[in-house]
């Protein structure tokens, strides 16, 4: 009879499968952590872009609405309605530009104190999801375009919007000539 011999190498096996599986498991865990972090970053980027887009649209609406108010006469255009000194800043947001007064100091639209003095007018932005919507109008020196017999009033309109997150700030400007 043939007997099955005992395997003498049975006790000398090294067990390579377990270390290989552990290394592969570690690699999978690291890969999943990296992918999770990338997804979080992309989500944050998309959220910030959406908030900035909302603020940009609100600032554009504020410029458009303020321009329409100037053209319709809701916002006064005569120089007497505009503050001639850079300080103190007023809640009307209407400033008369005089270059000699701003030597060595900030223009109203550059100065945080001027923006702090203005009330937030969300209806001008046509968007209630933003935290703050403000605008100011500067009466610039009048000009006489070629071919015209009278001067044309020039205004600089600046809109400043704080987005829904309270951190994204968008500031836009335009100039308007009113005959």
C-alpha positions in Angstrom: 0.0 0.0 0.0 1.1 3.4 -0.8 0.8 5.8 2.0 0.6 9.5 1.4 3.8 11.0 2.7 3.5 13.9 5.1 4.4 17.1 3.5 7.6 18.1 5.1 7.4 21.7 3.6 4.0 22.3 5.4 5.6 24.2 8.2 8.0 26.2 6.1 5.3 28.1 4.1 5.9 31.9 4.2 2.2 33.1 3.7 2.7 35.8 1.0 -1.0 36.3 0.4 -1.7 38.1 3.6 1.0 40.9 3.2 -0.1 41.4 -0.5 -3.7 41.8 0.5 -2.9 44.2 3.3 -0.8 46.4 1.0 -3.6 46.4 -1.6 -6.1 47.3 1.1 -3.9 50.2 2.3 -3.6 51.5 -1.3 -7.3 51.4 -1.8 -7.9 53.3 1.5 -5.4 56.0 0.5 -6.9 56.3 -3.0 -10.4 56.7 -1.6 -9.2 59.4 0.8 -7.6 61.3 -2.0 -10.7 61.1 -4.2 -12.9 62.2 -1.3 -10.7 65.3 -0.8 -10.8 66.1 -4.5 -14.6 65.9 -4.5 -14.8 68.2 -1.5 -12.5 70.7 -3.1 -14.4 70.7 -6.4 -17.7 71.2 -4.5 -16.2 74.2 -2.7 -15.0 75.7 -6.0 -18.4 75.2 -7.6 -20.2 76.8 -4.6 -17.8 79.8 -4.6 -18.3 80.3 -8.3 -22.1 80.2 -7.9 -22.0 82.8 -5.0 -19.7 85.1 -7.1 -22.0 84.8 -10.1 -25.0 85.8 -7.9 -23.1 88.8 -6.6 -22.0 89.8 -10.1 -25.5 89.6 -11.5 -26.8 91.7 -8.5 -24.1 94.3 -9.1 -25.0 94.5 -12.8 -28.7 94.9 -11.9 -27.7 97.7 -9.5 -25.8 99.6 -12.2 -28.7 99.1 -14.7 -31.3 100.3 -12.2 -29.3 103.3 -11.0 -28.6 104.3 -14.6 -32.3 104.1 -15.3 -33.1 106.2 -12.2 -30.6 108.9 -13.3 -32.1 109.0 -16.8 -35.7 109.1 -15.4 -34.8 111.9 -13.0 -35.5 109.8 -9.8 -31.9 110.5 -8.8 -31.2 114.3 -9.0 -28.6 115.3 -11.6 -28.1 119.0 -10.7 -24.7 119.7 -9.0 -26.4 121.1 -5.9 -27.6 117.6 -5.0 -24.1 116.4 -4.7 -21.7 116.7 -1.8 -18.6 118.5 -2.7 -16.3 117.5 0.1 -14.9 114.0 0.4 -15.8 113.9 4.1 -18.0 113.4 6.0 -19.6 110.8 3.9 -23.4 110.9 3.6 -26.2 108.4 3.3 -27.2 109.8 -0.1 -24.1 108.4 -1.9 -24.0 111.4 -4.2 -20.6 113.1 -4.5 -19.3 116.0 -6.7 -15.9 115.1 -8.1 -13.3 117.7 -7.7 -9.8 116.5 -8.3 -8.2 119.1 -6.1 -10.1 117.8 -3.1 -8.8 114.2 -3.5 -5.1 114.9 -3.6 -3.5 112.4 -1.3 -6.9 110.9 -0.3 -9.1 108.1 -1.6 -12.1 108.8 -3.9 -15.4 108.0 -2.3 -15.8 104.7 -4.1 -12.4 103.6 -2.9 -13.1 104.5 0.8 -14.7 101.9 3.1 -16.0 104.7 5.3 -18.1 106.0 2.4 -19.6 102.6 1.7 -20.3 102.1 5.4 -22.3 105.4 5.5 -24.6 104.1 2.7 -27.8 102.1 3.4 -28.2 98.7 1.7 -30.8 98.9 -1.0 -31.6 95.4 -2.0 -34.4 96.4 -4.3 -31.9 98.2 -6.5 -30.0 94.9 -7.0 -33.3 93.0 -7.9 -32.0 90.2 -5.7 -32.8 89.6 -2.1 -30.3 86.7 -1.7 -27.3 89.0 -1.4 -26.3 90.3 2.0 -25.7 93.9 0.9 -26.3 96.0 -2.1 -25.1 99.6 -2.3 -24.5 102.2 -5.0 -23.0 105.7 -5.2 -23.1 108.3 -7.9 -20.3 110.8 -8.6 -20.9 113.9 -10.7 -17.9 114.3 -12.9 -16.9 117.5 -14.7 -19.2 118.2 -17.6 -17.9 117.8 -21.1 -18.8 119.3 -24.5 -18.6 116.6 -27.2 -17.5 117.6 -30.7 -20.5 118.9 -32.7 -22.6 119.8 -29.6 -23.4 123.4 -28.5 -24.0 122.5 -24.8 -22.2 120.6 -22.1 -23.1 117.1 -21.3 -23.3 115.9 -17.7 -21.1 112.9 -16.8 -21.7 110.6 -13.9 -19.7 107.7 -12.5 -21.9 105.0 -11.0 -20.4 102.5 -8.7 -22.2 99.4 -7.3 -20.9 97.3 -4.5 -22.5 94.0 -3.6 -21.7 91.5 -0.8 -22.7 88.0 -1.9 -25.0 85.5 0.0 -22.0 84.1 1.8 -21.0 87.4 3.3 -17.5 87.2 2.0 -17.6 87.6 -1.8 -17.6 91.3 -2.7 -18.2 92.5 -6.3 -17.7 96.2 -7.3 -18.7 97.4 -10.7 -18.5 100.9 -12.3 -19.9 102.6 -15.3 -20.0 106.1 -16.7 -23.1 107.8 -18.0 -23.4 110.9 -20.1 -26.7 112.7 -19.8 -27.7 115.4 -22.3 
